[in-house]
């Protein structure tokens, strides 16, 4: 019985080697090649992602610098506009004060000139003469 079992086992090994072993090894080798290809693809994708990440960092850095420059320019423009408006307002205020002073002075002169009846009459006479000359 032992001999028959040994013969059957050896026969089974021969049959398996001839018909099953090669397809199994071929399938295993194909599977191994697919796995290696997938690992290489993953490494390539990882390298590409690292490259894209570095490129994105460069772009973000450039964008931040551009934003900072734009903000500096905007601040400078704002300060220039505020300074110009301040100067313009100051000049306008000074001009208004001078105009008011001149108006007050003229009003004082007119009051002093017209407070006396003789001076009023002389002024009217001068105006009438000027009208007659024209």
WOLIN-V998464 format. One record per residue. N is the residue number from 0. RES is the residue in one letter. PHI is phi in degrees with one decimal (NA if undefined). Layout:
BEGIN
{{N:RES:PHI} {N:RES:PHI}}
END
This chain:
BEGIN
{{0:X:NA} {1:X:-63.2} {2:X:-65.7} {3:X:-64.1} {4:X:-65.6} {5:X:-66.9} {6:X:-63.0} {7:X:-63.1} {8:X:-64.2} {9:X:-63.5} {10:X:-63.3} {11:X:-63.2} {12:X:-61.8} {13:X:-63.5} {14:X:-61.8} {15:X:-64.0} {16:X:-65.9} {17:X:-74.3} {18:X:-105.2} {19:X:-107.6} {20:X:-62.4} {21:X:-62.3} {22:X:-61.1} {23:X:-66.3} {24:X:-64.0} {25:X:-63.1} {26:X:-63.3} {27:X:-65.0} {28:X:-63.2} {29:X:-61.4} {30:X:-61.9} {31:X:-63.5} {32:X:-64.4} {33:X:-63.2} {34:X:-64.7} {35:X:-63.0} {36:X:-62.6} {37:X:-66.2} {38:X:-65.9} {39:X:-64.6} {40:X:-62.1} {41:X:-65.8} {42:X:-64.7} {43:X:-64.1} {44:X:-64.5} {45:X:-64.8} {46:X:-64.6} {47:X:-63.7} {48:X:-64.1} {49:X:-64.3} {50:X:-64.7} {51:X:-65.1} {52:X:-64.0} {53:X:-64.2} {54:X:-64.0} {55:X:-63.1} {56:X:-61.3} {57:X:-63.0} {58:X:-64.3} {59:X:-63.3} {60:X:-63.5} {61:X:-63.2} {62:X:-64.8} {63:X:-63.0} {64:X:-63.7} {65:X:-63.6} {66:X:-61.8} {67:X:-62.3} {68:X:-63.9} {69:X:-63.4} {70:X:-65.5} {71:X:-63.1} {72:X:-63.4} {73:X:-64.9} {74:X:-63.0} {75:X:-63.0} {76:X:-64.2} {77:X:-62.0} {78:X:-62.8} {79:X:-64.6} {80:X:-65.8} {81:X:-63.4} {82:X:-63.7} {83:X:-63.4} {84:X:-64.3} {85:X:-63.7} {86:X:-62.8} {87:X:-62.5} {88:X:-64.7} {89:X:-64.4} {90:X:-64.0} {91:X:-64.9} {92:X:-63.7} {93:X:-62.1} {94:X:-62.1} {95:X:-64.3} {96:X:-64.8} {97:X:-62.7} {98:X:-61.8} {99:X:-65.4} {100:X:-62.4} {101:X:-64.1} {102:X:-64.7} {103:X:-65.2} {104:X:-62.0} {105:X:-63.4} {106:X:-65.0} {107:X:-63.2} {108:X:-62.9} {109:X:-62.3} {110:X:-62.0} {111:X:-69.0} {112:X:-71.0} {113:X:-93.5} {114:X:-73.4} {115:X:-96.9} {116:X:-64.1} {117:X:-62.7} {118:X:-67.9} {119:X:-62.4} {120:X:-63.9} {121:X:-64.8} {122:X:-63.5} {123:X:-63.4} {124:X:-60.2} {125:X:-63.1} {126:X:-66.1} {127:X:-65.2} {128:X:-63.4} {129:X:-63.1} {130:X:-67.1} {131:X:-66.0} {132:X:-72.3} {133:X:-82.9}}
END
